[in-house]
Amino acid sequence: MPKMKTHSGAKERFKITGNGKLMRRRQNHGHKLVGKRPKRKRRLKIETRLSREDSIGIRKMLGISINND
């Protein structure tokens, strides 16, 4: 049986906390930052937790067992 490969796009975009939760970056903080207010940019810098439904699919891409979330 071949080994299961990690999805390279997913491993760059998501990180796992110590408790096993998945974190992601917020959208709209990649470019065109000049037109956005500073308060909005500060809020967009903070990583947020993935929803439970989304984390199931991402865990499969990362090769992590799903039974403990």
N, CA, C and O atoms as CSV, one atom per row, in Angstrom:
chain,resi,resn,atom,element,x,y,z
A,1,MET,N,N,0.841,-1.177,0.000
A,1,MET,CA,C,0.000,0.000,0.000
A,1,MET,C,C,0.891,1.248,0.000
A,1,MET,O,O,1.828,1.325,0.795
A,2,PRO,N,N,0.622,2.218,-0.867
A,2,PRO,CA,C,1.433,3.435,-0.853
A,2,PRO,C,C,1.085,4.320,0.344
A,2,PRO,O,O,-0.004,4.232,0.912
A,3,LYS,N,N,2.038,5.170,0.706
A,3,LYS,CA,C,1.802,6.083,1.818
A,3,LYS,C,C,0.829,7.169,1.402
A,3,LYS,O,O,0.760,7.541,0.230
A,4,MET,N,N,0.069,7.680,2.381
A,4,MET,CA,C,-0.847,8.775,2.118
A,4,MET,C,C,-0.067,10.081,2.119
A,4,MET,O,O,0.679,10.356,3.058
A,5,LYS,N,N,-0.231,10.887,1.078
A,5,LYS,CA,C,0.515,12.132,0.980
A,5,LYS,C,C,-0.282,13.283,1.587
A,5,LYS,O,O,-1.508,13.331,1.485
A,6,THR,N,N,0.433,14.203,2.216
A,6,THR,CA,C,-0.165,15.407,2.761
A,6,THR,C,C,-0.428,16.378,1.627
A,6,THR,O,O,0.406,16.523,0.734
A,7,HIS,N,N,-1.563,17.040,1.647
A,7,HIS,CA,C,-1.887,18.049,0.638
A,7,HIS,C,C,-0.999,19.265,0.897
A,7,HIS,O,O,-1.090,19.884,1.957
A,8,SER,N,N,-0.137,19.611,-0.072
A,8,SER,CA,C,0.866,20.642,0.168
A,8,SER,C,C,0.247,22.023,0.347
A,8,SER,O,O,0.792,22.847,1.082
A,9,GLY,N,N,-0.885,22.296,-0.313
A,9,GLY,CA,C,-1.554,23.578,-0.118
A,9,GLY,C,C,-2.150,23.700,1.268
A,9,GLY,O,O,-2.129,24.776,1.866
A,10,ALA,N,N,-2.681,22.604,1.783
A,10,ALA,CA,C,-3.296,22.629,3.110
A,10,ALA,C,C,-2.243,22.766,4.205
A,10,ALA,O,O,-2.487,23.440,5.206
A,11,LYS,N,N,-1.093,22.150,4.040
A,11,LYS,CA,C,-0.086,22.228,5.095
A,11,LYS,C,C,0.520,23.624,5.194
A,11,LYS,O,O,1.053,23.990,6.242
A,12,GLU,N,N,0.448,24.408,4.119
A,12,GLU,CA,C,0.929,25.783,4.174
A,12,GLU,C,C,-0.113,26.727,4.756
A,12,GLU,O,O,0.250,27.759,5.321
A,13,ARG,N,N,-1.374,26.412,4.637
A,13,ARG,CA,C,-2.431,27.349,5.020
A,13,ARG,C,C,-3.001,27.136,6.410
A,13,ARG,O,O,-3.579,28.060,6.982
A,14,PHE,N,N,-2.853,25.944,6.966
A,14,PHE,CA,C,-3.463,25.645,8.258
A,14,PHE,C,C,-2.406,25.181,9.237
A,14,PHE,O,O,-1.419,24.554,8.852
A,15,LYS,N,N,-2.621,25.494,10.520
A,15,LYS,CA,C,-1.730,24.971,11.543
A,15,LYS,C,C,-2.557,24.388,12.678
A,15,LYS,O,O,-3.711,24.763,12.882
A,16,ILE,N,N,-1.956,23.479,13.403
A,16,ILE,CA,C,-2.650,22.760,14.463
A,16,ILE,C,C,-2.176,23.300,15.805
A,16,ILE,O,O,-0.975,23.452,16.028
A,17,THR,N,N,-3.120,23.591,16.702
A,17,THR,CA,C,-2.771,24.059,18.033
A,17,THR,C,C,-2.370,22.864,18.897
A,17,THR,O,O,-2.449,21.714,18.465
A,18,GLY,N,N,-1.944,23.153,20.107
A,18,GLY,CA,C,-1.552,22.095,21.027
A,18,GLY,C,C,-2.701,21.192,21.406
A,18,GLY,O,O,-2.496,20.019,21.720
A,19,ASN,N,N,-3.916,21.730,21.380
A,19,ASN,CA,C,-5.100,20.932,21.723
A,19,ASN,C,C,-5.675,20.196,20.527
A,19,ASN,O,O,-6.655,19.466,20.669
A,20,GLY,N,N,-5.079,20.374,19.336
A,20,GLY,CA,C,-5.548,19.664,18.157
A,20,GLY,C,C,-6.541,20.433,17.314
A,20,GLY,O,O,-7.113,19.876,16.376
A,21,LYS,N,N,-6.763,21.712,17.627
A,21,LYS,CA,C,-7.678,22.515,16.817
A,21,LYS,C,C,-6.929,23.079,15.626
A,21,LYS,O,O,-5.712,23.260,15.674
A,22,LEU,N,N,-7.663,23.357,14.555
A,22,LEU,CA,C,-7.051,23.898,13.347
A,22,LEU,C,C,-7.255,25.401,13.274
A,22,LEU,O,O,-8.352,25.899,13.524
A,23,MET,N,N,-6.190,26.125,12.930
A,23,MET,CA,C,-6.248,27.573,12.799
A,23,MET,C,C,-6.028,27.946,11.338
A,23,MET,O,O,-5.332,27.250,10.598
A,24,ARG,N,N,-6.642,29.072,10.935
A,24,ARG,CA,C,-6.497,29.556,9.572
A,24,ARG,C,C,-6.346,31.061,9.592
A,24,ARG,O,O,-6.690,31.723,10.571
A,25,ARG,N,N,-5.821,31.598,8.486
A,25,ARG,CA,C,-5.728,33.046,8.338
A,25,ARG,C,C,-7.064,33.580,7.853
A,25,ARG,O,O,-7.851,32.851,7.248
A,26,ARG,N,N,-7.317,34.855,8.120
A,26,ARG,CA,C,-8.531,35.490,7.617
A,26,ARG,C,C,-8.293,35.978,6.199
A,26,ARG,O,O,-7.162,36.270,5.808
A,27,GLN,N,N,-9.363,36.062,5.442
A,27,GLN,CA,C,-9.242,36.542,4.072
A,27,GLN,C,C,-9.151,38.067,4.055
A,27,GLN,O,O,-9.372,38.712,5.079
A,28,ASN,N,N,-8.830,38.639,2.911
A,28,ASN,CA,C,-8.738,40.085,2.668
A,28,ASN,C,C,-7.559,40.749,3.356
A,28,ASN,O,O,-7.603,41.959,3.575
A,29,HIS,N,N,-6.509,40.023,3.708
A,29,HIS,CA,C,-5.324,40.650,4.287
A,29,HIS,C,C,-4.087,40.333,3.465
A,29,HIS,O,O,-2.975,40.351,3.993
A,30,GLY,N,N,-4.262,40.046,2.189
A,30,GLY,CA,C,-3.120,39.691,1.363
A,30,GLY,C,C,-2.582,40.836,0.541
A,30,GLY,O,O,-1.366,40.978,0.413
A,31,HIS,N,N,-3.449,41.656,-0.019
A,31,HIS,CA,C,-3.006,42.779,-0.845
A,31,HIS,C,C,-4.092,43.850,-0.820
A,31,HIS,O,O,-5.162,43.650,-0.244
A,32,LYS,N,N,-3.809,44.977,-1.443
A,32,LYS,CA,C,-4.692,46.163,-1.439
A,32,LYS,C,C,-4.994,46.613,-0.013
A,32,LYS,O,O,-6.147,46.860,0.341
A,33,LEU,N,N,-3.949,46.714,0.796
A,33,LEU,CA,C,-4.126,47.091,2.194
A,33,LEU,C,C,-4.202,48.597,2.384
A,33,LEU,O,O,-4.583,49.060,3.458
A,34,VAL,N,N,-3.845,49.375,1.359
A,34,VAL,CA,C,-3.834,50.833,1.482
A,34,VAL,C,C,-5.249,51.368,1.682
A,34,VAL,O,O,-5.441,52.323,2.435
A,35,GLY,N,N,-6.222,50.784,1.038
A,35,GLY,CA,C,-7.590,51.286,1.128
A,35,GLY,C,C,-8.362,50.825,2.339
A,35,GLY,O,O,-9.511,51.226,2.527
A,36,LYS,N,N,-7.753,49.984,3.173
A,36,LYS,CA,C,-8.464,49.452,4.338
A,36,LYS,C,C,-8.074,50.228,5.588
A,36,LYS,O,O,-6.929,50.656,5.740
A,37,ARG,N,N,-9.043,50.400,6.476
A,37,ARG,CA,C,-8.814,51.126,7.720
A,37,ARG,C,C,-7.896,50.312,8.635
A,37,ARG,O,O,-7.911,49.082,8.585
A,38,PRO,N,N,-7.091,50.992,9.478
A,38,PRO,CA,C,-6.171,50.283,10.374
A,38,PRO,C,C,-6.851,49.309,11.325
A,38,PRO,O,O,-6.309,48.245,11.621
A,39,LYS,N,N,-8.038,49.670,11.804
A,39,LYS,CA,C,-8.754,48.779,12.719
A,39,LYS,C,C,-9.104,47.465,12.026
A,39,LYS,O,O,-8.993,46.390,12.616
A,40,ARG,N,N,-9.525,47.566,10.776
A,40,ARG,CA,C,-9.876,46.373,10.007
A,40,ARG,C,C,-8.648,45.514,9.738
A,40,ARG,O,O,-8.721,44.287,9.808
A,41,LYS,N,N,-7.511,46.153,9.429
A,41,LYS,CA,C,-6.288,45.398,9.159
A,41,LYS,C,C,-5.785,44.671,10.403
A,41,LYS,O,O,-5.288,43.548,10.317
A,42,ARG,N,N,-5.918,45.319,11.560
A,42,ARG,CA,C,-5.511,44.661,12.810
A,42,ARG,C,C,-6.369,43.438,13.076
A,42,ARG,O,O,-5.864,42.399,13.502
A,43,ARG,N,N,-7.667,43.561,12.824
A,43,ARG,CA,C,-8.587,42.438,13.043
A,43,ARG,C,C,-8.287,41.290,12.087
A,43,ARG,O,O,-8.394,40.122,12.461
A,44,LEU,N,N,-7.914,41.618,10.860
A,44,LEU,CA,C,-7.651,40.581,9.864
A,44,LEU,C,C,-6.330,39.851,10.100
A,44,LEU,O,O,-6.127,38.759,9.572
A,45,LYS,N,N,-5.430,40.444,10.890
A,45,LYS,CA,C,-4.150,39.801,11.169
A,45,LYS,C,C,-4.293,38.574,12.060
A,45,LYS,O,O,-3.483,37.650,11.993
A,46,ILE,N,N,-5.334,38.573,12.897
A,46,ILE,CA,C,-5.496,37.528,13.905
A,46,ILE,C,C,-5.993,36.241,13.247
A,46,ILE,O,O,-6.944,36.258,12.465
A,47,GLU,N,N,-5.341,35.133,13.573
A,47,GLU,CA,C,-5.803,33.840,13.065
A,47,GLU,C,C,-7.059,33.420,13.808
A,47,GLU,O,O,-7.258,33.774,14.970
A,48,THR,N,N,-7.894,32.667,13.129
A,48,THR,CA,C,-9.146,32.216,13.728
A,48,THR,C,C,-9.255,30.703,13.594
A,48,THR,O,O,-8.552,30.077,12.801
A,49,ARG,N,N,-10.139,30.144,14.375
A,49,ARG,CA,C,-10.326,28.691,14.395
A,49,ARG,C,C,-11.222,28.245,13.258
A,49,ARG,O,O,-12.179,28.936,12.909
A,50,LEU,N,N,-10.921,27.106,12.685
A,50,LEU,CA,C,-11.769,26.534,11.645
A,50,LEU,C,C,-13.038,25.969,12.271
A,50,LEU,O,O,-13.025,25.514,13.414
A,51,SER,N,N,-14.121,26.001,11.524
A,51,SER,CA,C,-15.347,25.401,12.027
A,51,SER,C,C,-15.191,23.881,12.061
A,51,SER,O,O,-14.324,23.317,11.394
A,52,ARG,N,N,-16.025,23.249,12.829
A,52,ARG,CA,C,-15.944,21.790,12.984
A,52,ARG,C,C,-16.187,21.067,11.663
A,52,ARG,O,O,-15.532,20.069,11.363
A,53,GLU,N,N,-17.132,21.578,10.877
A,53,GLU,CA,C,-17.457,20.940,9.600
A,53,GLU,C,C,-16.290,21.051,8.612
A,53,GLU,O,O,-15.972,20.091,7.909
A,54,ASP,N,N,-15.657,22.225,8.566
A,54,ASP,CA,C,-14.540,22.415,7.649
A,54,ASP,C,C,-13.311,21.647,8.094
A,54,ASP,O,O,-12.541,21.165,7.262
A,55,SER,N,N,-13.122,21.530,9.390
A,55,SER,CA,C,-11.905,20.879,9.874
A,55,SER,C,C,-11.881,19.388,9.554
A,55,SER,O,O,-10.804,18.793,9.500
A,56,ILE,N,N,-13.030,18.776,9.343
A,56,ILE,CA,C,-13.056,17.351,8.997
A,56,ILE,C,C,-12.351,17.115,7.660
A,56,ILE,O,O,-11.516,16.219,7.538
A,57,GLY,N,N,-12.700,17.932,6.658
A,57,GLY,CA,C,-12.066,17.782,5.351
A,57,GLY,C,C,-10.600,18.149,5.358
A,57,GLY,O,O,-9.793,17.508,4.683
A,58,ILE,N,N,-10.244,19.179,6.116
A,58,ILE,CA,C,-8.850,19.618,6.175
A,58,ILE,C,C,-8.000,18.575,6.894
A,58,ILE,O,O,-6.857,18.333,6.508
A,59,ARG,N,N,-8.550,17.959,7.931
A,59,ARG,CA,C,-7.804,16.910,8.637
A,59,ARG,C,C,-7.487,15.739,7.711
A,59,ARG,O,O,-6.419,15.134,7.810
A,60,LYS,N,N,-8.414,15.424,6.816
A,60,LYS,CA,C,-8.142,14.359,5.848
A,60,LYS,C,C,-6.995,14.742,4.931
A,60,LYS,O,O,-6.141,13.916,4.609
A,61,MET,N,N,-6.980,16.019,4.507
A,61,MET,CA,C,-5.905,16.484,3.643
A,61,MET,C,C,-4.556,16.461,4.345
A,61,MET,O,O,-3.528,16.205,3.718
A,62,LEU,N,N,-4.561,16.730,5.657
A,62,LEU,CA,C,-3.317,16.756,6.417
A,62,LEU,C,C,-2.906,15.377,6.926
A,62,LEU,O,O,-1.806,15.210,7.452
A,63,GLY,N,N,-3.782,14.396,6.772
A,63,GLY,CA,C,-3.455,13.047,7.219
A,63,GLY,C,C,-3.562,12.862,8.724
A,63,GLY,O,O,-2.817,12.077,9.310
A,64,ILE,N,N,-4.493,13.589,9.358
A,64,ILE,CA,C,-4.688,13.511,10.794
A,64,ILE,C,C,-5.972,12.736,11.064
A,64,ILE,O,O,-6.950,12.862,10.327
A,65,SER,N,N,-5.961,11.933,12.127
A,65,SER,CA,C,-7.173,11.180,12.435
A,65,SER,C,C,-8.301,12.118,12.817
A,65,SER,O,O,-8.058,13.172,13.406
A,66,ILE,N,N,-9.527,11.749,12.492
A,66,ILE,CA,C,-10.676,12.638,12.654
A,66,ILE,C,C,-11.429,12.378,13.951
A,66,ILE,O,O,-12.249,13.206,14.346
A,67,ASN,N,N,-11.189,11.285,14.612
A,67,ASN,CA,C,-12.036,10.868,15.728
A,67,ASN,C,C,-11.919,11.725,16.980
A,67,ASN,O,O,-12.753,11.578,17.873
A,68,ASN,N,N,-10.913,12.630,17.102
A,68,ASN,CA,C,-10.730,13.333,18.365
A,68,ASN,C,C,-11.055,14.820,18.300
A,68,ASN,O,O,-10.432,15.593,19.028
A,69,ASP,N,N,-12.002,15.265,17.465
A,69,ASP,CA,C,-12.360,16.690,17.470
A,69,ASP,C,C,-13.795,16.873,17.863
A,69,ASP,O,O,-14.279,18.003,17.924
